[in-house]
Amino acid sequence: MRQKFGETRSRFSDNHALISGDSHERTTLPNWPDTALVFVIAPQMGARFTEFFAHMPEGAKALPPLGGIERFFFVLDGTVELTVAGTSHRMEAEGYAFLPADTDHRIRASTDARLIVLERPYVPLASQTPPPPHIGNCKALTAVPMKGDTALMLKKLLPETLAFDCEVNVMDFSPGASLPYVETHFMEHGLLFLNGGGIYRLDDRWYPVDEGDIIWMGPYCPQWFGAIGKTNARYLIYKNWNRDPHTS
C-alpha cells in the first residue's frame, strides 16, 4: 500500500535489516518465468544468501537455481507440485523442501501460490557426501521446548546431520515469551514472521515486528525477541550451520 508521505517500517543497517511489506518491489528472473519475485535479503546488503518471496500464478513453473546453489522453499499460500528425481510431490501451505545444489527439479503452481525461498552456495565438507533432497510439512513435525521453556517451542525442518550446511527452524512463542538472552554469534540469520509479532532487538535498536516482516541479522549482530499480543508469535528462521567460520 502506498504511504502518503514516504513512510515505511523498513530499516537498513550495516549489520541488520527489517523489511516490511510496505516497501516490497517486485522483479523477475529467467528461471522463474511468469512469477513475481520480491528479494528481501541479498548479497548486495552484505548477506551470504538470498531470501525472496515468489508470487506464482496458477500454472507458473520454476527452474533450478544457478550451479552450486542449494535451495529451500516453504509454501505460504496455495498449492504447488515439486518434481524431483522423477517423482512429483503435492505441497500445500507449510509444506517445504530442501533441494541440494545442482539437483534438477521443477516447481509448478497448481493454484495461485506464494512461497518464501532461500538460496545459498553449498559449502562441502570433505568427510560428508552432499545431502539428499528433503521434503516435509511443518504441520506434521513435533515441537520441542527450547532450552526447557514450554512457552518457546521449536521445530527443526532439516535433518541434524553434518551433510547439511544450514539449519531452518520454526520458533513458536506464547504471548509474553521471549528469547532467554541476547544472542551474538558468527552465524547470520534470515527470518520471516509467519504469525503474530512483538519487539525485536537488533544491535542497539528495538523494532516492532508483525506478520510478514523479514529480518536479516548479520554476524555478531546482538539479537533478542519478545512476543507481544494475545496470540502466539511464530517465525521461520535460517542460519548457516555445521561449518567452520573460515568456510561458512
N, C-alpha and C positions, 0 to 999 in steps of 0.2 A: 504494500500500500504506500502510495506517495505521501511523504510528510510535507507539511506546508512550508516549513522554514528550515529544511535541511536537517531535521532531527534524525538521529539513529542511535540505537543502543550499541552498535558495533564499535569496538575499540581495538587498536593495534599497538603493540609494544615490541621491543626488540627480543623479548623472551616469552611473550604470550599474546593471544588474541581472543576476543569474543566476537563472533559473527552472528548477528541476529537476522531474522528473515526479512526485515525491512530494508536491508541493503543487498539482497541477493541480485546477482546479474547472471543471466543465462547465456550459455555459449554452446558450441558444437565441437565434435571431434570425429575424424573419419571412421574410427572403429565403433562409434555409437551413432550410426545413421538414424535420422528421424527422431532422435532423442535430445531433449533439452537438458544440459548439464549445468550445475552450479558448483564451481570449485570453491570450497571454503577453506581448505588448507592445501598449500603447495610449496615446493622448494623456494619459490620467489620470496616467501616470507621468512625463510630460514629453516623450514621443516625438511626432514629427510624422507617424507612420504607425501602422498596426496590423499585427500578425502573430498568426496563430492557427492551431491545429490544427482540422481538420474531420474528424470521425469519421462517415462516411456509410454507413449500412446499404444493402444491395442495393436498388436502385430509388429511392433518395432523389435529389431534384433540388435544385440551387442556382440562384437567380436572380441577375441582375446586382447590383452594389453601388449605393450612393447616387449621385445625379447628381454628375458632376465627379470621381469617384473611379476611378482605374485599379487593376487587379487583376493580380497574378501568383500562379500556384499551381504547386506541384510535387507530383507523386504519390509518396507514400512507400510505400504498400502498395495492392494491389488494382488494379482497372481502372475507369476512368471514360470516358464519352463526352462530348466537348465539341462543342456545335453552335454555330457562329458563321457569319454570312453565308450561311446555307442549306447549309453543309457540315458533316458530322459527322466527328470525329476520335477514333479509339480511342487511349486513353492509358494506358499501363501504368507500372510502377514506374520512376521517374526521368524520366518524361515531364513536360513543363512547358509553360505557356502564359502569355503576357502579353496582357491584354485592355485596350486603351486606354479612357479614361474615356468613358462613355455609349455603349459598344458593347453591343448587345443579344446576349446569349448565354445558353446553358443548360449546366449540368454535371449529368450523370446518372450515378449509380454503377451500373456493370454487375455488379459484385460488391461485397461489403463493401470499403470503401476508406478510406484515410486520406491526407489532404492537409495540406500546410503552405501557408498563404495569406498574402500580403502585399497590403495596400491602402493607397493614399495619394492625396491630392489631386494632380491633374496640374498641373504648372507649365508653362504655354505659353511658347514663345519666338517672338517676332514674326517672325523670319526663317524659321521652320520650320512646316510643316503637322504636325498630330499624327501619331504613328507608327501604322502598321497593326498588326493582331494579329500575334503572333509565336508559333509553336508548334514545339516541338522535343523531343528526348530527350537527356539529359546523356550517356548511354552512347555516342551517335553522334558526340560532339564530340571534337576532338583537343586534348589538353592540351599546354600550352607551359610551359617553365620560368619561374618568377617571378624577374625580375632575374638571369637566367642560372643559377639554382640548380636543378639537376635533382632535388634532394631535396624541392623545393617546386613542385608542378605546379598550373597554373591553367587552368580552363575558364571562358570568358565565355559566359553564356547568352543575352545580348541583343546586338543589333547595336550597333556603336560609331558611332552617328550622333547628331547634335545633336537630332534629334526626340525621343529618349529622355531623360527627366529623371532616370533612375535606372539603376543597374547591379546585376546579380545574377550572382554568380560561385560556382563550386565550387573550393575550395582543398584540395589533397591533400598531406599531409606524410608523408614517410617517417619511420620511428622515429628519434627524435633530432633531426629537423629543427626549425627554428624560424623565426619572422619575423626579418628581418635587423636590425631596430632597433625601438625603442619608437615607435609612431606617435602623433602628436597632430595633429588637423585639425578643420575646421569641419563635415565630414560626420558623420552619425550612422550606426550600423550596427544591423542585426538579423541574428542568426547562429543557425543550428541545427547541432548536431553530428550528422552522418549516420552516422559510424563512428569508432571509436577514441576517444582522449582525450588528456589531458595536463594542462598547467598554463597557465592564462590569467591574465595580469596586467591588472587593471582599476584605474586610478587608482593608489593605493599598496597594493593588496591583491592577493594571489595566490590563485587558486581552482583546486582540482582539478575537471576537467570530463570528461564522459563522453557517450557516445551518447545522443541525445535531449535534451540540455541546450540551453536557449535563453539567449542573451546579448543584452542591449540595451546599446549604447555611445552615450552622448550626445556632442554636440560637445565636442571638446577633452579627452575622457577619454583619458589615456595608456593604451595598449593594446599587448600583446605576447602571443604564444603559442609554447609549445614542446611538441612531441609526445613522449609517454612511453608505452612499451609495446612489444609485439612486432609489432603490426600498424599499418598506416597510420592516421592521423587525418585525417578529411575533414569539411569543413563547407560549408554553403550560407550565403552572406553577401550582404546587401543594403547599398547605400549610395545616398544622393542624389548626383546627378552631373550635369554639363553645365549647371549653372545658377549664376548669381551668388549669393553668400551673402545678399544683400539679399532674394532671392526664394525660395530653396530651403529 
